[in-house]
Amino acid sequence: MRLSKRVENLPPYLFVEITRKIAAKRAKGEEIISFAIGDPDIPTPPHIIDRLCQAARDPVNHRYPEVDGLPELRQAMAGWYQRRFGLSFDPDKEVLPLIGSKEGVTHIALCFINNGDVALVPDPGYPGFSMGTLLADGEPYYMPLKAERGFLPDLEAIPDDVLKKAKLLWINYPNNPTGAVADLDFFNKVVKFAEQHDLAVCHDGPYTEVAFDGYQPVSFMQADDAREIGVEFHSLSKSFNMTGWRIGMVVGNATMVNALMRVKSNLDSGIPQAIQYAAIEALTGPQDCIEEHNAIYQRRRDLIVEMLNSIGLEARAPKASLYVWAKVPESYNSVDFTADLLDQVGVAVTPGVGYGKHGEGYVRLSLTISDAALVKGLSRLAGWRSTRRRIIRD
Ligand SMILES: Cc1ncc(COP(=O)(O)O)c(C=O)c1O
């Protein structure tokens, strides 16, 4: 048996070591408190589940769905964008439902990338951007996201020879893993840059609804002429606590949306229809759950940031997203620190280097931990002590 180079060359899963360690400790009966996973602990709101159950009982929904979803679903998606961002999209040409946004995020590389083409991806970043590129035999070019630039990429620093080979530009705000946000000014610059260098822009925005202190994230599609060069991915996973149901969407440039539809029509057979009806309910029904969930996350965010700072980890309260991005103590790297926390106090966090080499020096803590576990986790963190002497750097 000979595996493809594509599969052989896939980089190792960087969280594998830590995941194994957690499993081994749990197998020995140790209780591990995990801040590592970005998966809402709060259940899907009941009105959405009621609609799902009702639709599941209807035999019409037991058959193959259409790849591009129910027309009512595309209309509900367009309607949500209209109400939330004041943008109108043609539901038949500029909107496409996805089996969770990850599916579209990885598959869109197949629409643009030929062997050796480059996709510009953020580092640290959500792994789907680079993995999709690698699976399409392309090359990711990693744009560093640095604290001093508010974790926005420096587009002007991308070398000309890279830009000549680049076809796709990935951005993601509110950002995973840094929690950074971007404004319309930055998005307008991205559009200009993409026009100048003939790039297609993919903005990944699954966290636009998870925001705090009254802050309201903008959509990339609100930038001038964004629709000429780009699309935005959104997901019901984090907005409506629907990670397990697998439903998301892409909106924007009709050529890009159509290209993804053509690829998908050869790969999958659409989203189970009962889930599509649940999504229509989520998008068109009462929206108060979003504010309710954000109030819970905001309270957790404040408790986590306060505790991290009190034990000497520098962390800022994010304005949006589900993540606190904290600096590890100077004498540790992110993997060592993660292992030390796990061994000393049984708390799991995610090492920043797992999101790319520029994530080194940080760890990510997720706000999707139950209140009971959070209380325990915080008191354990309070007991953590550095076992290393500080390295004085000159
Ligand atoms: C930046 C980013 N994009 C996409 C996804 C995938 O979300 P979905 O559940 O819609 O596939 C995630 C999930 O954590 C994410 O953080």
The ligand as a Gaussian input file, in Angstrom:
#p B3LYP/6-31G(d) Opt

LIG

0 1
 C      -11.621000      30.229000      12.962000
 C      -12.493000      29.040000      12.831000
 N      -13.003000      28.749000      11.631000
 C      -13.807000      27.691000      11.451000
 C      -14.142000      26.865000      12.514000
 C      -15.010000      25.674000      12.244000
 O      -16.310000      25.839000      12.706000
 P      -17.499000      24.918000      12.240000
 O      -18.004000      24.272000      13.472000
 O      -18.499000      25.834000      11.598000
 O      -16.976000      23.923000      11.263000
 C      -13.630000      27.118000      13.778000
 C      -13.936000      26.225000      14.889000
 O      -13.438000      26.296000      15.977000
 C      -12.790000      28.238000      13.940000
 O      -12.264000      28.552000      15.125000

